[in-house]
Amino acid sequence: MPTHLHTYKSTVQWTGNTGSGTASYQSYERDYIVSTENKMDIPGSSDPAFRGNPGRHNPEDLLLASLASCHLLWYLHLCAQAGVTVLDYTDRATGTMQENADGSGCFVEVTLNPIVTVADQSMIEMANELHKKARKYCFIANSVNFPVRHNPRALAPGLPL
């Protein structure tokens, strides 16, 4: 039984009506705005493969970013608790989505590739180990039905890449 329930609200407003609505598949743009109270709007669209605007975030980008950022935040929390001083963190996450013949699809996997710089070489082993614990606690990773893999790498100043 959950200890705490948290509720989130978001508004998605389609902005792609070019005058004739969805009269045909080609007659409308896929652009939309994601709004959350007291936060910056996020301009969205579909992936360019699905007639979307390449200059806007698409749902697939946002899912990948949600997984990577949730992991980052848990990881930093756990490092702070464990006495591992993180100086820099970059994750070039990748995801694979399968599109089916009928047009449906789903993500089949995501791989997080965090490169973490810690303050001292003695922290590297623990820094790498804490990714496993972060995976256990990540709210978003615990909410998806596909594997979220991790390929972490920790570095310390003065060590070769």
Buried (B, 14 or more C-beta within 10 A) or exposed (E): EEEEEEEEEEEEEBEBEEEEEEEEEEEBBBBBBBBEEEEEEBBBBBBEEEBBBEEBBBBBBEBBBBBBBBBBBBBBBBBEEBEBEBEEBEBEBBBEBEEEEEEEEEBEEBBBBBBBBBEEEEBBEBBBBBBEBBBEBBEBBEEBEBEBEBBBBBBBEEEEE
